[in-house]
Amino acid sequence: MSHHLLSRSNARANVANGGLCLALATALVAVAPSPVVRAPIFPAEAPAPAVREYTLTAHEFDWEIMPGVTVRAWGYNGSTPGPEIRAREGDTIRVTLVNRLPTGTTIHWHGMDVPPEMDGPAGLNQAEVEPGQEFVYEFVAANPGSRWYHAHADPANQIALGLYGPMVIEPREPERAYDREQTYILTEWDMELTPDVALGRAPRGPRDRLLRGGELGTDLFLINGKAHESIPRIETAAAERVLIRLMNAGNLPHAVHSHGHSFKIVATDGNPVPKGMELLKDTVLIGPGERYDLELTADNPGVWMFHCHMENHAANGMMTLIEYEGATPTGPAATDFEAMHGNHQQPPANPLANPTGALQSVPTPPAAQDAPSQVLTQTPAAAGSGAAGNEAVEVALLDDRFGEKLIEVKAGTTLRFVNEGGHLHSVAAADGSFASDGLHSGDAYEVTLDTPGEYRIICKQHALRGMAARVLVR
Ligand SMILES: [Cu+2]
């Protein structure tokens, strides 16, 4: 087996070092427009093979999927997905797995051709790494491309709770160069699957109990462990070339669609598509475990949707934006665009910028509290809602709009927002003066508005889809 692997990597090395690739790369540089290069992702000068050391500490922590929606998760180094592991073809990757979970775990290197004892499946190829124990994975990064890693002990629960992360092996002789790079790793989230359920310490939730064949339910559809506006956007400028690495770490296929732009599929499962054979598409169906590398040329300035085209997935988290520098939406959402802006996060810096290539293990302390209460009261007076002349007015949250576009009330009125839809929603003042947590179907949020004036309210999940209303307090 190992002989077979060795000869395969030798064959790749021969191709990579041959003059053909070099000639193609030179030709590409000669004919391509010259975009503004901000941060070279693949530096032209590849240093000698290095040893890249990482520590991945598996543990439990509170994870904010988006403001107002925090869950108990399992992940690596306080994050789900875990940190990006990046190396160059031919480097040695050495990862120390530190298990601080209350159960055994392992790591599988998905798409990497490693020796069997480094492959990860618990039982078949190694014993589980027990709680409190460590295990060192070491292998040569022989096959470049978009890879990923995930737990391979009880994977149905452990991956679903967040034990996965991206891994990128840069080719030693890159054939293509990009101005920007964004990795999007897709998953689903089941609010009823908690660490305690996975450990058998709590019963399955009422909806999951009805499922058959171990099929998990799904409440939210995540990109990089985040939903909606907390997903990092594809930020670009005109004429740039952007590489988007899609990785599906979940259990469902997703149909990823870009507005305003077609993209070229330049790699499938991390392996380059030969020049001239790339498909030009605007929607790509990505199955569980698969990767697609998309090359998108920023030639249509604006603010564009980038989302899963299974529309219930988009409505429950799996939507982000392609945002050109300085551009704003051309529709009513322009009003809320700046208010929403603080909710998305910058992508992490390329670890290769760090000369040691190592990441610190940063376990977070145990959480002080469990899931927040689903029904919130903004003011103590509203709890009794019995103050003289203090009437309650109910407003429905539907999919994906408020029951009323204009709500007129007297000062001192309590507004009771009830989620009568099937999706997760929230209510927040656009000026930030009040905000509910995430409201699941049937949940309610109350707020008493004492000061006359006009308030613009938005759903943080769906403001950019037009879920906004006005409240006039007189
Ligand atoms: Cu989807």
Boltz pocket constraint, residues with backbone or C-beta under 6 A from the ligand:
constraints:
  - pocket:
      binder: B
      contacts: [[A, 221], [A, 253], [A, 254], [A, 255], [A, 308], [A, 309], [A, 310], [A, 313], [A, 314], [A, 318]]
      max_distance: 6.0
